[in-house]
Amino acid sequence: MRISVVLCTCNGQTFLPRQLRSLADQERRPDELVVFDDASTDESDAIVRRFAQTAPFNVRVHVQPGRIGVMRNFAAAIGAASGDMIACCDQDDVWHPEKLARAEVALGTTQNGSPAADLVFSDAELVDEQLRPLGRRLWESIGFCASQRRLAEEGRLWEVLIRFNAVTGAGMAFRESWRNLLLPIPNGWMYDAWIGLMLSIVGRCKLIDEPLWSYRKHATQQIGPGPDSLAGRIAAARRMDQSYFQVMAANFSDVVDRLGQRPIDLAIAARLRDKINHCQARAAMRGAGGERASRVAGELLSGRYHRCALGWQSAAQDILLA
């Protein structure tokens, strides 16, 4: 199996050298590193090109002529990879030496020659800017609990991912053979949420319930695991306005459209319809005034808060913060 690591950079000179070193230190080194730089104005491109001169694997570098954003940049990098296995990489983390080797085993083949899995993803330890452990793991911080991990192990990861994304890009690897289904990534989707959900529906997924990388939390990161403080969580909930839920409804309609005529489990199809209807209902609650409580009650009675969101927590947000 040939392995491609796709790394997207953007003004990452502070942490990028340490991440590159962790790639070179992998027990199972990648066959290629594909770097797409999103028009950095710092030394990111120069750092990568210096690394390429001595790297123990092939390094291909592309610099975008203008800023296109994280999601489009990752989609482009994934499209350019040539390996059988594609592992996504962020510029500011540090991979543990066994990360790629463990992913390759998980995505390997069974005794009859069929793929063991199509997607694998692992937990991470949270660290600060200086790589000092924060005493928590990534899955704990996003609420990916033991019961949800059991669903994933039973082949029902889609039940979790329809509610919230638990597959972080820098912790995942997937088979290239699904790329034609996955690309292009629709506008509005995070690349990892899209890939995770799609492959949980059409393929086989494995999780590695161990931290195989260090997730660095710092002030300049573009995407993180979410705020730690109560005030930060309240502020995030307040940003979930009408347009937020309209976009989410459109996002899940994109899933249905992309799956097209592909046969999928009836329970999954029903849950996707539930999600779209639930997002549309929550969008309608914004600005509903005195009708909001009755609309929340209706969604609770339908069970969609628990099947499609975070249950009572989401209902409380809609009552108190919308």
Stockholm file with secondary structure:
# STOCKHOLM 1.0

chainA/1-322         MRISVVLCTCNGQTFLPRQLRSLADQERRPDELVVFDDASTDESDAIVRRFAQTAPFNVRVHVQPGRIGVMRNFAAAIGAASGDMIACCDQDDVWHPEKLARAEVALGTTQNGSPAADLVFSDAELVDEQLRPLGRRLWESIGFCASQRRLAEEGRLWEVLIRFNAVTGAGMAFRESWRNLLLPIPNGWMYDAWIGLMLSIVGRCKLIDEPLWSYRKHATQQIGPGPDSLAGRIAAARRMDQSYFQVMAANFSDVVDRLGQRPIDLAIAARLRDKINHCQARAAMRGAGGERASRVAGELLSGRYHRCALGWQSAAQDILLA
#=GR chainA/1-322 SS CCEEEEEEESSCTTTHHHHHHHHHTCSSCCSEEEEEECCCSSSHHHHHHHHHHHCSSEEEEEECSSCCCHHHHHHHHHHHCCSSEEEEEETTCEECTTHHHHHHHHTSBCTTSSBSCSEEEEEEEEECTTCCEEEEEHHHHHTCCHHHHHHHHTTCHHHHHTTSCCCCGGGEEEEGGGHHHHCSCCTTCCHHHHHHHHHHHHSCEEEEEEEEEEEECCTTCSSCSCCCSHHHHHHHHHTCCHHHHHHHHHHHHHHHHHHTTCCCCHHHHHHHHHHHHHHHHHHHHTTCGGGHHHHHHHHHHHTHHHHHSCTHHHHHHHHHTC
#=GC SS_cons         CCEEEEEEESSCTTTHHHHHHHHHTCSSCCSEEEEEECCCSSSHHHHHHHHHHHCSSEEEEEECSSCCCHHHHHHHHHHHCCSSEEEEEETTCEECTTHHHHHHHHTSBCTTSSBSCSEEEEEEEEECTTCCEEEEEHHHHHTCCHHHHHHHHTTCHHHHHTTSCCCCGGGEEEEGGGHHHHCSCCTTCCHHHHHHHHHHHHSCEEEEEEEEEEEECCTTCSSCSCCCSHHHHHHHHHTCCHHHHHHHHHHHHHHHHHHTTCCCCHHHHHHHHHHHHHHHHHHHHTTCGGGHHHHHHHHHHHTHHHHHSCTHHHHHHHHHTC
//
